[in-house]
Structure formats: C-alpha cells, structure tokens
Amino acid sequence: MALTAWEAAARHFEPPRRRWATPGALAQDLDSKTRQTPMLDLLDAELVKLFDAPDGRLVLSCPPQEGKSQRASRRFPLWVL
C-alpha cells in the first residue's frame, strides 16, 4: 500500500530510530573490553532521558574509576550523533 503525501510528510517529523538503545550498548559494540556495571546502567538510563528532554540537565557525582567520564564525555556524544 502506497503512502499518501500527508503520511510521507508526517514521517519526517518522527524521531529517528536509534541503532543502539543506550550509550552503553554503543560502547560495548565499539570496545569489547567495556564492562557494564549497575552504576553505568543507571547513568545510561539518565543520559537517554537527558537526550529526550527538550531542556535537560544532568549532574554526575559518583566514586572515581566508575567510567562516568568515558561514558558521558566520549560515548554519549558519539551515541547522540
């Protein structure tokens, strides 16, 4: 069944489908040494909410060596693009 012109135009306003559900899923595909911890699961969920919010903000505060900087400053921007 062919789309009408209105349906085709409406598809341009749908949000794009994501190849990876979270930045963590992207990180694991790019680097097999990436370990997903419960804290990084929580961070991924918050980063996805942040991206979906029109004026979202997020403050990260957790112990050192958890992977928050790698996830928030390297993998999240890559996931967004």
C-alpha positions as CSV (number, residue, x, y, z in Angstrom):
1,M,0.0,0.0,0.0
2,A,1.5,3.4,-1.0
3,L,1.7,6.2,1.4
4,T,-0.2,9.4,0.8
5,A,1.6,12.7,0.5
6,W,0.5,13.6,4.0
7,E,1.7,10.4,5.6
8,A,5.1,10.7,3.8
9,A,5.4,14.3,5.1
10,A,4.4,13.2,8.6
11,R,7.2,10.7,8.7
12,H,9.8,13.5,8.5
13,F,8.7,14.6,12.0
14,E,9.0,11.2,13.7
15,P,12.0,10.9,15.9
16,P,14.9,8.9,14.3
17,R,15.3,5.3,15.3
18,R,18.3,4.6,17.4
19,R,20.8,1.9,16.3
20,W,21.9,1.4,19.9
21,A,19.4,1.7,22.8
22,T,21.9,3.3,25.2
23,P,25.4,4.8,25.1
24,G,26.5,1.7,27.0
25,A,25.3,-0.6,24.2
26,L,27.3,1.5,21.7
27,A,30.4,1.4,24.0
28,Q,30.2,-2.4,24.2
29,D,29.9,-2.7,20.4
30,L,32.9,-0.4,19.9
31,D,35.1,-1.9,22.6
32,S,34.7,-5.5,23.7
33,K,36.6,-4.7,26.9
34,T,33.9,-2.3,28.1
35,R,32.3,-3.6,31.3
36,Q,28.7,-2.6,32.2
37,T,28.2,-2.0,35.9
38,P,24.9,-1.3,37.7
39,M,26.1,2.4,38.1
40,L,26.7,2.6,34.3
41,D,23.3,1.1,33.7
42,L,21.8,3.9,35.8
43,L,23.9,6.5,34.1
44,D,22.8,5.2,30.6
45,A,19.2,5.5,31.6
46,E,19.7,9.1,32.8
47,L,21.6,10.0,29.7
48,V,18.9,8.7,27.4
49,K,16.3,10.7,29.5
50,L,18.6,13.7,29.2
51,F,18.7,13.4,25.4
52,D,14.9,13.0,25.1
53,A,14.2,16.1,27.4
54,P,14.0,19.4,25.5
55,D,16.0,21.3,28.1
56,G,17.6,18.5,30.1
57,R,20.5,18.9,32.6
58,L,22.4,16.3,34.5
59,V,24.9,16.5,37.3
60,L,27.2,13.4,37.7
61,S,28.5,12.5,41.1
62,C,29.9,9.1,41.8
63,P,33.1,7.5,43.0
64,P,36.3,7.6,40.9
65,Q,37.1,4.9,38.3
66,E,33.5,4.1,37.6
67,G,33.7,5.0,33.9
68,K,31.5,8.1,34.1
69,S,33.9,10.4,32.2
70,Q,34.3,7.9,29.4
71,R,30.6,7.3,29.1
72,A,29.5,11.0,29.5
73,S,32.2,12.7,27.5
74,R,33.1,10.2,24.8
75,R,30.4,7.6,24.2
76,F,27.3,9.7,24.9
77,P,28.2,12.4,22.3
78,L,29.0,9.7,19.8
79,W,25.7,8.0,20.5
80,V,23.8,11.3,20.0
81,L,25.4,11.8,16.6
